Amino acid sequence: MDPKGDRRPKAVQCWLPWLGALIGVAALAWVLRGFDLNRFRTVATSADLRFVLLVPVVVIIEQIVRGWKWRQLLWPLRSIGSVYLFGAVMAGYLLAIVVPFGFGTAARSWLVARRESLKFSTVLATVALDRLTDGIVFACLVPAAVLLVVFPDPGGIRTGLIWGGAGSLILFIALLAFLAIYRRQALDPAARLMRLVDRLPSRLAMPMRRLAASFAEGIVWPREIWRGGAIVVASVVMKLFAALQFAAAGLAFGIRLHPAEYLFLMVFLGFLVIIGHFARVAGGFIIGAIFALSLLGVPEEEAVAMSLIVQASNLLSVACVGAFALWLQGVALADVGMGTEGAADARGG
């Protein structure tokens, strides 16, 4: 192999964080072009601590609901306590901060699989269902968030959100359909997918068969109607709690918005976080929050203070609860790194 081919991806990978940081700094300077530091100090010192402390409480309640929702998705496989699943979720978020690019999702799946003697890929499939149901609910909330709020529309933000919501809904429904088809194919030895796997060399075919089957085992919806409904309701409740974070942060500075405007914030930032994640733009959440709050008429100084409180509350909640959850299980970062390589599936197939 040409050695230049090895160096080029490394060079690109080296420059991407710097490029993302430069874009983030430029975007932050643009949204703060009218920022008054002295007024910001006055705003920050006048914050009502009762509402400031309420924000991390709202963050934690949202994730407790996620743990309960995950319990319903895992129910066909194993009855697992919501409190433990909440801890696994927070530990996964913590590890995602330390090691990005999906590591947190794998880590929380591994934590549950390790404790409950389940296959890692089976638990990972339930997380995929969790994410897809969240995505469908999110996409369904976009029209309400966009059409019920009046705001300046520079650059066609409203149109972009509507098209983004429609495209997301189609994509998530297609992915759910794909998972349903995949499950039937992976669990049927005579299916076309399994016949294709069997064409691989024998040393690869059997592990691939086991991996495909174990992932398919996790693609299962609860038979109880109420559990299926509870999964959807939990996704809606989590979105509302995500919007309440900004409501509590705003009350700390006397800012009160229309309920639909908090929903707009949640939708706008949801899209922006996804874009920022792939574009590797530093500070995307803070920048987007300040911009969106400014669209809704919130002064820049209050917008900065609200955004910082929400961001800090999320990070501190994840750090404290996630670290405590890992400590309770006696898990070190090195343990998680080795566990998520899929060795459990290779042993347990």
N, C-alpha and C positions, 0 to 999 in steps of 0.2 A: 504494500500500500504506500502511496505517495505520502511522505511525511508532512508535506504542506497541507494535505487534507486533514491531518490530525490537529494541526495548530490553528486552522481557521475557525472551527467551532469554539475553541478555547478563547480566541481573541474576541469573537463576537460575544461570548458569554461574559467576558471581562468588561466589555464596553457597555453592555445593556444596563447594569445597575447605575453607572454614571450617567447614561443618557436619560434613564428614568428619573434620576435625582435632578438633573438639569431641567427637565420638563416640569417636574413638580415645583421647583423653586420659581420658575417663570410663571406657572399658573397661580401659585400662591401670591406672588407679587402683583399679579393682575387683579385677583379678587380682593386684595387688600390695598388697592390703590388709593382709597380714601380713608385708610385706617388712622385713628387718633390714639396714640399710645397713652397719653395722659388720661383721656376719657376711659380707655380700657381699664386702667388701674382703678379708677373710681368705680366702674361697673363691677370689677372682680371683687373688690373689697366690700361691696354692698350686697353680695350674694346671700340669699337665705339658706343657711346650712341644712335646714330640715329638708328642703327639696333637693339640694345637692346630694345628700346622703340617700335620698329616695331612689336616685338613678341606679346605683349598683343593686339595690333591692329588686328593681324592675328587671334588670339584666338577669339576675339569678332566677327569678320566677319564670322568666321566658325559657330558660334552659331546663328548669325543673319540668315544665310542660313538655319540652322536647324529650326528656328522659322518659316521661310517661307515654308519649306517643311512640317512642322506640319500643317500649315494652309491648304495645299492642302489635307492632310489626313482628316482634320476636316471639309472640305468644304461640304460634303454630309449631315453633321449634323448642322453646323452653320458657317456663315461667320465671322471669327475672325481675327483681325488685326495681322500682322506678328510681329510688334514691341511689342505688349503685349505678344505674345507667346514666343518671345525671352526672355523677362523678366521672364516669368514663368519657362522657361528652366533653366535660370541662378539661379533663386531662388531654383529650385529643386536640382541643383548641390551643392549649398551652404548647403542646408539641408542634403544632402547626406554625406557631410563632417562631419556635427555635429552628425547625426544619420545614420550610414551606413546600409547595408543589404537591399537595395532597397527602403529605405524611401524616397529618392529624387524623384524617379519615381512616387510614390504614391502622394507625396506632390505637384508636378507640375500638376498632373492630377486633384487633389482636387482644386487647385487654379483656374484652368480654369472652372471646373464644378461649383464651387461656384459663380464665376462671371457671367457665361453664363446660369445659371439655368439648367445645364445638369446633368445627373446622373454620379456619380463618376466612376463607373465601365465602362460606355460607353466611357468616355474619356480615361480611362486606356487602353482600347482595341486599341485605335488609337496609343497610345505610343508603344504598342506591335508591331503593324504594322511598326511603325517608326524604332524600333530596328531590326526587322527582315529584312527589306529592306536594312538597313545599313549592317547587317551581310552578306547578299547575295552579295552585292557589294564588301565588304571587301574580302570575299572568292574568288571572281572572279579576284581581283587584285593580289592575292598571286602568281600565276604563273609568271606574269610579273615582280613582285618585286624580285622573287627568281632567275629566269632564266636569267635576264638581268644584274645581278650584279655578279662580281667576288670577292670572299672573302674567307679567310681561313675557313675551315669547321670542327672545332673540335667537335667531338661527333655527327656528322651527322645532323647539324642544317638545312641544305638545305632539306634533306629528311624529317625531322620532320615538317618543314613548309609546304612542299607540301602535306604530308598526313594530316596535321592539316587543311589546306585549303580545301582539298577534303572532309574531314569529316564534316567540318563546313558547307560547301555548301549543302551537303546531309541533314544534320540536320535542317538547316534553311528552306530548301524547304519542308521538311517533316512537320515542324511546321506550315508553311503557309497552307499546305494542311489540316492539322488537324484543323486549325482555320476555314477554309472554310466549312469543314464537321460539325464542332461544330455549326457554325452559322445556317446551315440548320436544324440541330437537335433542337437547342434551341428555334428557332422561330416557330417550328411546334409542336403544342400541342399533336399531335398523334405520334410523333417520339419516338423512343426507349428511348432516353435520358430523355425525359420528363416523360415517363411512369415509369422509374426507380426513378425519383425524387418524383413522386406521391406515391411511396411506403413508403416514409418516414412519420413519424408522422405529422399530419396536421399542427402543430405549426412550423415545419421546412420546410414542402413541399412548402408552399406559398412563404416564403422569398427566398428559393432557386430557385424557378421558376422565381421570379422577378429579382434576381441577374443574373441568367443565361441569361434571355432575354435581360437585360440591357447591359451586356457585349457583347452579340451577335450583338446588334444594332450598336456598335462601329466598328465591323469588316466589313467595307464597303470600297470599292475602288471607287475613283471618276469615274463618267461615262465619263467625258471628256477625250479624249485620251491624249490631251496635258498635262493635270494635272497628269495623271499617268506617262507619260514620264518625267515630271518635277520632280516628287518624286525620280525617279531613278537618274536623272542628278544631283539633289541636293545632293544625297548621295555620288556621285563621287566627286563633288566639295568639299564637306566637308573633304573627305579623302585627297584631294590635299592640302587643307589649313592646315590640320593636319601635313602633310609633310613639308609645307612651314615654320612652326614654327622653325624647326631645320635649315632650310636654312637661315632664318633671324638671328638666334642665331649664326650660324657658321660665317656668314659675319661679325658679330661684332668682330671676332678674326681672320679674313682673311682666314677662312676655306671655301673652295668651293669644293663640291662633285658633282658627276654626278647626273643628275635628277633622274635616276632610283635608285640611292643609298638612296635618301631621301624617296622614296617609300618603299624601303626595311626597312628603319628605322621604318616607320609607321606600316608596317605589323608585323615586329618582336616585336615591343613594344605592338601592339594590342593583340597579343597572350600572351605576358608576363604579361600584366596588368590583363587579365582574370585569368591566372593561379595564379598570386600573390593575387588576390582578394579572391579566394577560399582557397588558402593555408595560407592566413593571414600573408604573408611575409612583414615585414616592409621595406619601401624604395625600393620596387620592381621596380618602374619606373626609379628611378635614377640609380640603379644598372644595369638594363637592357640597359638603354641608354648609359652608359659608356662602357659596354661590346660591344654593337653593333657598336658604333662609333670607338672603338679600332679595331674591325674586319675590318673596312673600312679604317684603317690607320691613324685615328685622334689621336694625342698624348693624353695621359691620362689627362694632365692638361687642355687642351682645351675641351676635352670631358666632364670633370667635370663642367667646366664653362658653356658650352652649355646646359647641362642637368639641372643645377640649374636655369638658366635663363628661360628655357621652363617651368619647374615645378613652379617656382615662378610666372611667368606671368599668368599661368592658375589659380593658387590659388588666386592671387590678383584680377584678372578679375572677377572670380566667387564671391569673397567676396564683392567687391565694387558694381558690377551690381546686384548681387542677393540680397544683403541687401537693396539696393535702391528700387528694384522691390517690395520687401516685405513691405517696409516702405510706398510706394505709395498706397498700398492696405490696409494699416492699419492692417497688419497681424502679429501676434506674434507667436513664436514657439509653444506655448501651443494651439493656435487656430488650427494650422496645425495638431498637434498630435491628437486632438479630431476629426477634420474633416475627416481624412483619415481612420477612423474606419469603414466607410461605412454607417454611420447613414443617409446620404443623400439618399442612395438607399432604405433604410428601410422606409423612409418617402415618397419617391416619387414614389415607385413602381407602 
